[in-house]
Amino acid sequence: MTTSENRNLKGWHGWLVLLAIFMLAFGLRWYYVSTAVVLNPVRGDATQYYAYALNLANHGVFSKDLPDATLTHPDNYRDPGYPVFLALWMKMLGFGDTWYIAVLLSQALLGALTVTLATQLGRHWLPLRWATAAGLLMAVWPHSITINGYLLSETLFDLLLVLGMLAVASALQRQSLWRTVIAGITLGAAALTNAILLPFGILLAALLAQHKLASRKLCVALAIGALALPGAWFVRNAVFVVPVAGNSSTDRALLNLVQGSWPGFQSAWRDLRLGNEAEQTRARAIFQSMNTEYTLLQTSPLQGARSILRRFSQHPLQFARWYLVDKPALLWGWGIEIGQGDIFIYPTKNAPFQIQPAWIALVVFCHAFNTVLMLLALASVLCIWSRAQRLMTWEWQASRAVLVAVICLLAFVTLVYSTLQAEPRYSIPFRPFEILLAITTLRASAVWWQRRKHEVHAARPASAIGAPDS
């Protein structure tokens, strides 16, 4: 067989692996959304997404006002990406059960595509068998399956984010200007689905330029592309949105900042809904204090900041641990805090994870592995800035740049969510990247172990090799 034929065979092998991973991921997600029943699916954040979509479909106005309101006032409290997605299905199918089923099935498809694209992203620095292992783990990870059954933005955001990072990888590999612009635009679209990502494209471009991982021209193109869609959204907000207290994205960020500064927020939220009378009373007192700080931040930011800092100064060590240790661990933890709990956000029944032994066993395994996964992903930093870097096979400098970009993405979101509000639900769109980094650490460890064994074997005296037993 010629070298060209061998290369073609390996290429087809890779595509077949991706197809198999897609089919597994889609089959699991399709089965889940077809069997699990979410009780009252339009609740919580989904209520606002649904209202935005209805107003877009009926009036062409981005507003969270209730559909039966006399007037709809444009606002920017939520990000537009997911409501637009819902509104497009409403335009095609109306507002009934058919629309709801179509959204869930399309989200199952988007989730499967996310797993497939993330696997392809991993192939930029991982051998095929290791990228395949990562893809299989992504395909079966419980949170990544259950999230497709809710009217929430995580599924769409996850796809756009993975697609954007894959486009960045392709642009760096090919040193293509137009691919870089497309990568930036895709990251901008992800930022319009979850504003947490707004500064990331610019920061990534600056990082790549600073460490000379990409040409200055490509870095500028990435930054411009990342600014294009958010810039248009900013102009829309400046021209058409009349500021109303408590109705802007800034207000939502301030609310998350205040809530995230209270270590007891999650437990208070649950006590308010599930606790006894004493627990509910205590929870109401916490929420009243939070609302007071939030209102103060809105009316007088300086006094509001002083109020929060005054509370911090009373227990400095407790709050230092809260922000540096507890909140990152909470973000990458397992059980949903603001929701039903475990892997479910809204009350759900008849889910395979609740009634089928094989699915329940999968949850038990992933739960036990979750902390190890987080630590392995953290250790992947060593693959860049230590001797472990030399143990990897880098065919292109771009491969290292892609891995750096993925590590920086997770560092960025961990920092931002730990500053604002940390919750395991928020890490779901970033699980594919966490899994890729964890597999990267395992790959580096395996290479190191193999080389260590080879060095020990080579160092043995020749007379000791193959010597007969006495």
Backbone hydrogen bonds, N-H to C=O, Kabsch-Sander energy under -0.5 kcal/mol:
donor,donor_aa,acceptor,acceptor_aa,energy
6,N,2,T,-2.4
7,R,3,T,-2.3
8,N,4,S,-2.3
9,L,5,E,-2.3
10,K,6,N,-2.3
11,G,7,R,-2.1
12,W,8,N,-2.5
13,H,9,L,-2.3
14,G,10,K,-2.2
15,W,11,G,-2.0
16,L,12,W,-2.3
17,V,13,H,-2.1
18,L,14,G,-2.2
19,L,15,W,-2.3
20,A,16,L,-2.4
21,I,17,V,-2.4
22,F,18,L,-2.5
23,M,19,L,-2.5
24,L,20,A,-2.2
25,A,21,I,-2.7
26,F,22,F,-3.0
27,G,23,M,-2.4
28,L,24,L,-2.2
29,R,25,A,-2.0
30,W,26,F,-3.2
31,Y,27,G,-2.2
32,Y,28,L,-2.1
33,V,29,R,-2.6
34,S,30,W,-1.4
35,T,31,Y,-1.0
35,T,32,Y,-1.0
36,A,32,Y,-3.0
37,V,349,K,-2.8
38,V,36,A,-0.6
39,L,37,V,-0.6
39,L,347,P,-2.5
43,R,41,P,-1.4
46,A,43,R,-1.6
47,T,44,G,-1.1
48,Q,44,G,-0.8
49,Y,45,D,-2.0
50,Y,46,A,-2.5
51,A,47,T,-2.0
52,Y,48,Q,-2.8
53,A,49,Y,-2.3
54,L,50,Y,-2.5
55,N,51,A,-2.4
56,L,52,Y,-2.3
57,A,53,A,-2.8
58,N,54,L,-2.8
59,H,55,N,-2.3
60,G,55,N,-0.9
60,G,56,L,-0.9
61,V,55,N,-1.5
63,S,61,V,-1.2
69,A,66,L,-2.4
73,H,71,L,-0.5
75,D,62,F,-2.2
76,N,247,N,-0.9
81,G,192,L,-2.8
84,V,80,P,-2.1
85,F,81,G,-1.7
86,L,82,Y,-2.4
87,A,83,P,-2.7
88,L,84,V,-2.2
89,W,85,F,-1.3
90,M,86,L,-1.9
91,K,87,A,-2.4
92,M,88,L,-1.3
93,L,89,W,-2.9
94,G,90,M,-2.4
100,Y,96,G,-1.7
101,I,97,D,-2.8
102,A,98,T,-2.3
103,V,99,W,-2.3
104,L,100,Y,-2.2
105,L,101,I,-2.6
106,S,102,A,-2.5
107,Q,103,V,-2.2
108,A,104,L,-2.0
109,L,105,L,-1.9
110,L,106,S,-2.6
111,G,107,Q,-2.7
112,A,108,A,-1.9
113,L,109,L,-2.4
114,T,110,L,-2.2
115,V,111,G,-1.8
116,T,112,A,-2.1
117,L,113,L,-2.9
118,A,114,T,-2.5
119,T,115,V,-2.0
120,Q,116,T,-2.0
121,L,117,L,-2.3
122,G,118,A,-2.1
123,R,119,T,-1.2
124,H,121,L,-1.8
125,W,122,G,-1.7
126,L,122,G,-2.2
131,A,127,P,-2.5
132,T,128,L,-2.6
133,A,129,R,-1.7
134,A,130,W,-2.0
135,G,131,A,-2.5
136,L,132,T,-2.5
137,L,133,A,-1.9
138,M,134,A,-2.4
139,A,135,G,-2.3
140,V,136,L,-1.5
141,W,137,L,-1.0
141,W,138,M,-0.5
144,S,141,W,-0.5
145,I,141,W,-0.8
145,I,142,P,-1.2
146,T,142,P,-2.7
147,I,143,H,-2.0
148,N,145,I,-1.1
149,G,146,T,-1.9
150,Y,147,I,-1.3
152,L,150,Y,-1.8
155,T,152,L,-0.6
157,F,153,S,-2.6
158,D,154,E,-2.6
159,L,155,T,-1.9
160,L,156,L,-2.4
161,L,157,F,-2.5
162,V,158,D,-2.6
163,L,159,L,-2.8
164,G,160,L,-2.3
165,M,161,L,-2.5
166,L,162,V,-2.5
167,A,163,L,-2.1
168,V,164,G,-2.1
169,A,165,M,-2.3
170,S,166,L,-2.4
171,A,167,A,-2.5
172,L,168,V,-2.5
173,Q,169,A,-2.2
174,R,170,S,-2.3
175,Q,171,A,-1.2
176,S,171,A,-1.3
180,T,176,S,-1.5
181,V,177,L,-2.0
182,I,178,W,-2.1
183,A,179,R,-2.4
184,G,180,T,-2.4
185,I,181,V,-2.5
186,T,182,I,-2.5
187,L,183,A,-2.2
188,G,184,G,-2.1
189,A,185,I,-2.2
190,A,186,T,-2.1
191,A,187,L,-2.0
192,L,188,G,-1.5
193,T,190,A,-1.2
194,N,190,A,-1.9
197,L,194,N,-2.0
198,L,195,A,-1.9
200,F,197,L,-1.2
201,G,197,L,-0.7
203,L,199,P,-2.4
204,L,200,F,-3.2
205,A,201,G,-2.0
206,A,202,I,-2.3
207,L,203,L,-2.4
208,L,204,L,-2.7
209,A,205,A,-2.0
210,Q,206,A,-2.6
211,H,207,L,-2.2
212,K,209,A,-1.2
213,L,208,L,-2.6
214,A,208,L,-1.0
219,C,215,S,-2.1
220,V,216,R,-2.2
221,A,217,K,-2.1
222,L,218,L,-2.4
223,A,219,C,-2.1
224,I,220,V,-2.5
225,G,221,A,-2.5
226,A,222,L,-2.3
227,L,223,A,-1.3
228,A,224,I,-1.0
228,A,225,G,-0.6
229,L,225,G,-0.6
231,G,227,L,-2.4
232,A,228,A,-1.8
233,W,229,L,-2.3
234,F,230,P,-2.3
235,V,231,G,-2.1
236,R,232,A,-2.2
237,N,233,W,-2.3
238,A,234,F,-2.3
239,V,235,V,-2.1
240,F,236,R,-3.0
241,V,236,R,-0.5
241,V,237,N,-1.1
242,V,240,F,-0.6
247,N,244,V,-2.1
252,R,248,S,-1.7
253,A,249,S,-2.2
254,L,250,T,-2.4
255,L,251,D,-2.3
256,N,252,R,-2.3
257,L,253,A,-2.2
258,V,254,L,-2.3
259,Q,255,L,-2.8
260,G,256,N,-2.5
261,S,257,L,-0.6
261,S,258,V,-1.1
262,W,259,Q,-1.4
265,F,262,W,-2.1
268,A,264,G,-2.3
269,W,265,F,-2.5
270,R,266,Q,-1.9
271,D,267,S,-2.6
272,L,268,A,-2.3
273,R,269,W,-0.8
273,R,270,R,-0.6
274,L,270,R,-3.1
275,G,271,D,-1.9
280,Q,276,N,-2.5
281,T,277,E,-2.2
282,R,278,A,-2.1
283,A,279,E,-2.2
284,R,280,Q,-2.4
285,A,281,T,-1.7
286,I,282,R,-1.7
287,F,283,A,-2.5
288,Q,284,R,-2.3
289,S,285,A,-1.9
290,M,286,I,-2.3
291,N,287,F,-2.6
292,T,288,Q,-2.0
293,E,289,S,-2.1
294,Y,290,M,-2.6
295,T,291,N,-2.6
296,L,292,T,-2.1
297,L,293,E,-2.3
298,Q,294,Y,-1.8
299,T,295,T,-2.3
300,S,296,L,-3.0
304,G,296,L,-0.5
304,G,300,S,-2.7
305,A,301,P,-2.5
306,R,302,L,-2.1
307,S,303,Q,-2.2
308,I,304,G,-1.9
309,L,305,A,-2.6
310,R,306,R,-2.3
311,R,307,S,-1.6
312,F,308,I,-2.1
313,S,309,L,-2.3
314,Q,310,R,-0.7
314,Q,311,R,-0.6
315,H,311,R,-0.6
315,H,312,F,-1.1
319,F,315,H,-2.1
320,A,316,P,-2.2
321,R,317,L,-2.2
322,W,318,Q,-2.0
323,Y,319,F,-2.2
324,L,320,A,-2.3
325,V,321,R,-2.4
326,D,321,R,-2.4
327,K,322,W,-2.5
329,A,325,V,-2.1
330,L,326,D,-2.4
331,L,327,K,-2.6
332,W,328,P,-2.0
333,G,330,L,-1.3
336,I,342,D,-2.5
339,G,337,E,-1.4
340,Q,345,I,-1.5
341,G,344,F,-1.8
344,F,341,G,-2.2
349,K,37,V,-2.6
354,Q,351,A,-2.3
355,I,351,A,-1.2
356,Q,352,P,-2.3
360,I,356,Q,-2.5
361,A,357,P,-2.7
362,L,358,A,-1.7
363,V,359,W,-1.8
364,V,360,I,-2.2
365,F,361,A,-2.4
366,C,362,L,-2.6
367,H,363,V,-2.7
368,A,364,V,-2.1
369,F,365,F,-1.7
370,N,366,C,-1.0
370,N,367,H,-0.6
371,T,367,H,-0.5
373,L,369,F,-2.6
374,M,370,N,-2.0
375,L,371,T,-2.2
376,L,372,V,-2.7
377,A,373,L,-2.3
378,L,374,M,-2.1
379,A,375,L,-2.1
380,S,376,L,-0.7
380,S,377,A,-0.9
381,V,378,L,-1.4
382,L,379,A,-1.8
383,C,380,S,-1.6
384,I,381,V,-1.8
385,W,381,V,-2.1
386,S,382,L,-0.9
389,Q,382,L,-0.6
389,Q,386,S,-2.0
390,R,387,R,-1.4
391,L,388,A,-1.2
392,M,388,A,-0.5
392,M,389,Q,-1.1
394,W,392,M,-0.8
395,E,393,T,-0.8
399,S,396,W,-0.9
400,R,396,W,-0.8
401,A,397,Q,-1.7
402,V,398,A,-2.4
403,L,399,S,-1.9
404,V,400,R,-2.6
405,A,401,A,-2.2
406,V,402,V,-2.2
407,I,403,L,-2.4
408,C,404,V,-2.7
409,L,405,A,-2.0
410,L,406,V,-2.0
411,A,407,I,-2.3
412,F,408,C,-2.6
413,V,409,L,-2.5
414,T,410,L,-2.1
415,L,411,A,-2.1
416,V,412,F,-2.5
417,Y,413,V,-2.7
418,S,414,T,-1.9
419,T,415,L,-1.3
420,L,416,V,-2.4
426,Y,423,E,-1.9
427,S,423,E,-0.6
427,S,424,P,-0.9
428,I,425,R,-1.3
430,F,427,S,-1.2
431,R,427,S,-0.5
431,R,428,I,-1.4
434,E,430,F,-2.0
435,I,431,R,-2.8
436,L,432,P,-2.1
437,L,433,F,-2.3
438,A,434,E,-2.3
439,I,435,I,-2.5
440,T,436,L,-1.9
441,T,437,L,-1.9
442,L,438,A,-2.0
443,R,439,I,-2.7
444,A,440,T,-2.5
445,S,441,T,-2.5
446,A,442,L,-2.5
447,V,443,R,-2.4
448,W,444,A,-2.5
449,W,445,S,-2.5
450,Q,446,A,-2.4
451,R,447,V,-2.5
452,R,448,W,-2.5
453,K,449,W,-2.4
454,H,450,Q,-2.1
455,E,451,R,-2.7
456,V,452,R,-2.4
457,H,453,K,-2.4
458,A,454,H,-2.7
459,A,455,E,-1.7
460,R,456,V,-0.7
460,R,457,H,-0.7
464,A,461,P,-1.2
465,I,461,P,-0.7
465,I,462,A,-0.9
466,G,464,A,-0.7
467,A,464,A,-0.7
